[in-house]
Amino acid sequence: MLGQRPWGRAAGAVRVRGRKAASDCFAARVYAELAEDLPDEDLGEDLADFLERYEPAGGIGVDAEADEEFLETVREAHDRIALGY
């Protein structure tokens, strides 16, 4: 009986799928912005995985401040996706 009403179970299932699609679209948009900001970086498909395995470059002439700024940009994108805004 609930599945037949617009406010029943079936309607809720449609709303959940709609939110998932909107969430996926938002994540794709944020990821595209990140790729535009960092065109030379291969971030992979999962930013959390990238952040876990990232190791800063070491050695002479390495700009630690630029490296931290890069990481902060990726973290912000990851957080925006996770929070949905």
Helices and strands as residue ranges (DSSP letters): G 2-4, H 9-37, H 47-53, H 64-83
